[in-house]
Amino acid sequence: MSKISAGITTLTALQNEADITGELQLRTNGTTTALTLGTDQSATFAGGINENQVALSGTSPTVNCALGNIFTLTTSGTTAFGAVSNVPTTGKAYSFALVITAGGSHTVDYSGLGTNVYFANGNAPPPPASGETDVLVFMTFNGGTTWYGSLAINAAAQI
């Protein structure tokens, strides 16, 4: 048994004592298993995965991978994204969602996210119309050298 400390929270890691599979279990209160790591490098989360939402602002926003995976922005003018920072190294996949609401009739340029930004047919989707919200998803697996983007939801509206 070992103690794992993260900030002010201390978790107890226990090897599964019921069998000899070699699984590692992280328990939040000594009895409730929050995470099981299998010998096949699988991870099972008891309570699901929660991702941080980060609000971006301004006309030159930058995505910081260390802060979360869900980024929101309400445009305030012509917007050109800056280079993504703290991208995991090559061999580690990373993706993020961008929820963008048009605060007016503004253009949006995604080319600054990285050296190579790809969309279907080589064309970035048009920005949302004033007051509309779009959801885009971006992914990389080579340290951010190449980003693949997709418009996941166009003009999201409440039903």
C-alpha positions as CSV (number, residue, x, y, z in Angstrom):
1,M,0.0,0.0,0.0
2,S,1.3,3.5,-0.8
3,K,0.0,7.0,-0.3
4,I,-0.3,9.2,-3.4
5,S,-0.7,12.9,-2.7
6,A,-2.0,15.5,-5.2
7,G,-2.4,18.9,-3.8
8,I,-4.3,18.6,-0.5
9,T,-5.8,15.2,-1.4
10,T,-4.2,12.0,-0.4
11,L,-5.3,8.8,-2.0
12,T,-4.4,5.2,-1.1
13,A,-3.3,2.9,-3.8
14,L,-3.8,-0.8,-3.2
15,Q,-3.0,-3.8,-5.2
16,N,-6.2,-5.9,-5.7
17,E,-5.9,-8.4,-2.8
18,A,-8.7,-10.7,-4.0
19,D,-6.6,-12.1,-6.9
20,I,-3.2,-11.9,-8.3
21,T,-4.0,-10.1,-11.6
22,G,-1.7,-7.2,-10.7
23,E,-4.5,-4.5,-11.0
24,L,-3.9,-1.3,-9.2
25,Q,-6.8,0.4,-7.5
26,L,-7.0,3.9,-6.3
27,R,-9.5,4.3,-3.5
28,T,-10.9,7.7,-2.3
29,N,-11.8,6.7,1.3
30,G,-10.1,3.4,1.8
31,T,-13.0,1.3,0.6
32,T,-14.5,3.0,-2.5
33,T,-12.5,2.3,-5.7
34,A,-12.3,5.4,-7.8
35,L,-9.9,4.1,-10.5
36,T,-8.7,0.6,-11.5
37,L,-5.6,0.3,-13.7
38,G,-5.3,-3.0,-15.4
39,T,-2.2,-4.8,-16.5
40,D,-3.2,-4.3,-20.1
41,Q,-2.9,-0.5,-19.5
42,S,-6.7,-0.1,-19.4
43,A,-8.2,2.4,-16.9
44,T,-11.7,2.0,-15.4
45,F,-13.2,5.1,-13.7
46,A,-15.9,4.5,-11.2
47,G,-17.4,7.9,-11.5
48,G,-16.8,8.8,-15.1
49,I,-14.3,11.3,-16.5
50,N,-14.7,15.0,-15.8
51,E,-12.9,17.5,-18.0
52,N,-12.1,21.1,-17.2
53,Q,-13.9,23.8,-19.1
54,V,-11.8,26.9,-19.8
55,A,-13.3,30.2,-20.9
56,L,-11.2,31.9,-23.6
57,S,-11.5,35.6,-24.4
58,G,-10.3,38.3,-26.7
59,T,-9.5,38.3,-30.5
60,S,-6.3,36.3,-30.2
61,P,-7.2,33.4,-27.9
62,T,-4.8,30.5,-27.2
63,V,-5.7,27.0,-26.1
64,N,-3.5,25.7,-23.2
65,C,-3.7,21.9,-23.1
66,A,-2.6,21.8,-19.5
67,L,-5.8,23.6,-18.4
68,G,-8.5,21.3,-19.9
69,N,-10.2,19.8,-22.9
70,I,-13.3,22.0,-23.3
71,F,-12.8,25.6,-24.3
72,T,-15.5,28.2,-24.8
73,L,-15.3,31.5,-26.6
74,T,-17.8,34.3,-27.4
75,T,-16.3,36.3,-30.2
76,S,-15.8,40.0,-29.7
77,G,-14.4,40.8,-33.1
78,T,-12.4,39.3,-35.9
79,T,-10.7,36.3,-34.2
80,A,-7.4,34.6,-35.0
81,F,-6.3,31.7,-32.7
82,G,-2.8,31.6,-31.5
83,A,-0.6,28.5,-31.3
84,V,-1.8,25.8,-28.9
85,S,0.5,25.5,-25.8
86,N,1.5,22.6,-23.6
87,V,0.6,20.0,-26.1
88,P,1.4,16.4,-25.0
89,T,4.5,15.0,-26.7
90,T,4.5,12.9,-30.0
91,G,2.9,9.5,-29.4
92,K,0.3,10.9,-27.0
93,A,-3.0,11.7,-28.5
94,Y,-4.8,14.9,-27.3
95,S,-8.1,16.4,-28.3
96,F,-10.2,19.3,-27.3
97,A,-13.6,20.7,-28.0
98,L,-14.1,24.4,-28.9
99,V,-17.6,25.8,-28.2
100,I,-17.7,29.1,-30.0
101,T,-20.6,31.6,-29.9
102,A,-20.6,34.5,-32.3
103,G,-20.9,37.8,-30.4
104,G,-21.5,39.5,-33.8
105,S,-20.7,39.0,-37.4
106,H,-17.0,38.1,-37.1
107,T,-14.5,36.0,-39.0
108,V,-12.6,33.2,-37.3
109,D,-9.1,32.0,-38.3
110,Y,-8.0,28.6,-36.9
111,S,-4.7,28.4,-38.9
112,G,-2.7,29.8,-36.0
113,L,-3.4,26.7,-33.9
114,G,-0.4,24.9,-35.3
115,T,1.9,24.4,-38.3
116,N,-0.6,22.1,-40.1
117,V,-4.4,22.5,-39.5
118,Y,-6.6,20.2,-41.5
119,F,-10.4,20.3,-42.1
120,A,-12.5,18.2,-44.4
121,N,-11.9,19.2,-48.0
122,G,-9.2,21.6,-46.9
123,N,-11.7,24.3,-45.8
124,A,-12.3,25.5,-42.3
125,P,-16.0,25.8,-41.5
126,P,-17.5,29.3,-41.7
127,P,-17.9,31.0,-38.3
128,P,-21.2,30.8,-36.6
129,A,-23.7,33.5,-37.5
130,S,-24.3,36.3,-34.9
131,G,-25.8,34.8,-31.8
132,E,-25.3,31.2,-32.9
133,T,-23.1,28.5,-31.3
134,D,-20.9,26.0,-33.1
135,V,-18.9,23.1,-31.5
136,L,-15.6,22.1,-33.2
137,V,-13.4,19.2,-32.2
138,F,-9.6,19.2,-32.8
139,M,-7.1,16.3,-32.3
140,T,-3.4,15.7,-32.6
141,F,-1.2,12.7,-32.0
142,N,2.2,14.2,-33.0
143,G,2.8,16.9,-30.4
144,G,0.6,19.5,-32.1
145,T,2.5,19.6,-35.4
146,T,-0.7,18.5,-37.1
147,W,-4.2,19.3,-35.9
148,Y,-7.3,17.7,-37.4
149,G,-10.4,19.8,-37.0
150,S,-14.1,19.0,-37.5
151,L,-17.3,20.9,-37.1
152,A,-19.2,18.6,-34.7
153,I,-22.3,20.8,-34.2
154,N,-23.4,23.7,-36.5
155,A,-25.7,26.3,-35.1
156,A,-26.6,24.5,-31.9
157,A,-30.1,25.3,-30.7
158,Q,-32.1,24.3,-27.7
159,I,-34.9,21.8,-28.3
